[in-house]
Amino acid sequence: MTMFSDIATTTPFIRRRFSIFLARLGRHVNRWIAAAIARRERQAALVVLRHFINRDLQDIGIRRYQIGDALADCEQKRQETRQSELS
């Protein structure tokens, strides 16, 4: 009789640990997908900016040699904004 009671108490523990594992795995996958999407967005923005003529870039306020730095600055500002929204 004690054997059945031991099995009954360990089963919820195993289920709980497995559900925690699945939740952590899901968060990891979500972060990986979000990083991949952000990387593709940066690549797309870079392609668009490289196809602009110098006058269009001047209207935006950057020069051709500043394209990479401008994207990095925008990304940093975006991350700071997200952090402040989460706080």
N, C-alpha and C positions, 0 to 999 in steps of 0.2 A: 504494500500500500504506500509506503514511503517513496518508492521509486516513481510512481505516478505523480505524486505531489512535487517531486524535484523537477520533473520534466515540465510540468505545468507552470512552474515559476520561472524557468529559464527561457521558455518560448517568447514571452513578451519582451524580455530583455534583448534577445537576439533580433526580434522584429524592430525594436526601437533603434538598436545600433545599425541595422541594415538601412532603416529609413534615414538615419542621420548620414550614413555613407552616401546614399543616393542623393540627398539634398546637397551635400558638399560637391559631389561629382557634377550635379546639375549646375551649380554656381560656377564651377570651374569651366564647364563647357560654354556657359553663357558669356563669361569673361573672354574666353578664347574667340568666340564668334564676334563679340563686340570689338575686340582688338583687330580682327580681320576686316571688319566693316570700316573701322576708322582708318586703317591703312589704305584700303581701296579709295576712300574719300580723299585722303591726302594725295594719292597718286592722280586721281581725277582732277583735283584742283591744280596740281602742278602741270598737268598736260594742258589744261585750259589756259593757265597763265602763260605758259611757254608759247602758245599760239597767238597770244595778243601781240598787236604791233606796239611799238614804243609809245605812241601817243595814247593808246588805251591804258597802258601801264602808268603813264604819267598822270592820267585822269584819276586813277586809283590812288596814286601817291607813292608808287614804288618804281624803282628802276630795274632793268633786266637782271642785273647782277644781284639784286636783293630778293629775288623771288623765293629762294629756299629759306632765307632768314625770315622773310615776312610770313611764310607759312608756319614756321616754327614758333614765331611770336604769337600768331593767332591761336595755334594749338595750346600754347602755354596759358594764354588768357582764358580760353575756353575751359581748360582744366581747373583753373583758379575759380572761375564762375561756378562750375559744378560743385567744387568743394565747399564754397560758401553757401550754396543752396542746400547742400546736405547737412551743414552745421546748424 
